[in-house]
């Protein structure tokens, strides 16, 4: 297939948006993991 | 001297109001089509009537008040304030006709709750509601969350001064130089996540054993209410109905993503990923969530309701995040807040609800930018006291660019925060006057005013009419963040007392 008619700038923009979406999802999931872990540490420290 | 508004002002306001009403009438065709597709013939009539009345009223306003004049700042603010009241009224017609509400006020309550993305509900027998009515309830959240004005700007209005209406809807940030492009960008982000979120939720539902069509419908509805931080669900048990950990993770992710400012989405999508670590809103949100979740968790741990730490973290974290971003999704029965949760845990959740998410997002509440600015102002004052008498203390904060903190930033943030606090405590006092306990009254009042939707069991069809009316006003004021409503009150005073 010939992809030459697709402008490179458009591909770059699509790539940027896709990486942006993935980055946002990754950061959100990281927050979901990190928060309960930190809170667990706080609770453990308080229980001592 | 107050100047009385001219006839031309009335014409402009009603003309553009008519256009927005026409937009809502067209939106009602979606549940109408849903009803026809699923053979729900009674709802077909409800939406045919609702849509006809709405379109008829909208076209009548356009015809009577036709004008070619552009909007000014005052017109935009008043159109926004009035449109939310009128649209909730028209949106309540098919809900009232559904027969699931005790009266029109209850249907209006749900309609305002939907448009204001609150999520409190007075519906009866939600579990047996027609698909079309569920579609409309969730669509009201999508319309309200995206912004009625954003929708109107995208499809209906091509006027100069359109930014005034956009700002009136508590969205003072212009993402792109042109407000129409800004509105389109908001749609792009939302549709991108609509595809990802709905398909993920539908996939999990199918995996959990739900029928395919129902899975896709629930995926779409739950996405809408999570992304627009609304909180409506197709079942009375809310998210607890699904009994699914992956479902909880996906809804949590969508709620947090919905709570991020559209301006920040734009920066990240443009390649400026570091912004998320530097922005005053995201930093404030992270620390606020951490502190308030810790307070709630300590409260829950002392109460000893949850036998296992994982259960405590899972239940506690879900409600706190849901409250903080203003979504109102819950994995508890409403009564459990009163019966099982300690006062400390409830206070943690109330503060989270009161603070809210980011500006220019779909959230309600005071908002993280204002909290961050007030803290920076406090820091500046402390520095000033500690510094030599003649020294100049410069305080900066980072919000897309580095901004030098000025007195007007702190003043505006503090003013809006005071308005919210008055609204929160005002609603709580009404609850207490009607005989409800203090903490429950505050919980429900903050939930309504910050457009959250978590309930500790006070919001039921049998609650007093005065409280229903109070929460309706709180939802309206909280969603529009006061300024446009104050402008509307000033406009009414000018009509009566102006010269």
Interface residues (C-beta under 8 A of the other chain):
Chain A: X16 X17 X19 X20 X21 X23 X24 X25 X27 X28 X29 X31 X32 X35 X36 X38 X39 X40 X42 X43 X46 X47
Chain B: X192 X193 X196 X249 X252 X253 X256 X257 X260 X265 X268 X269 X270 X271 X273 X276 X286 X289 X290 X293 X294 X297 X298 X301 X309 X313 X314 X317
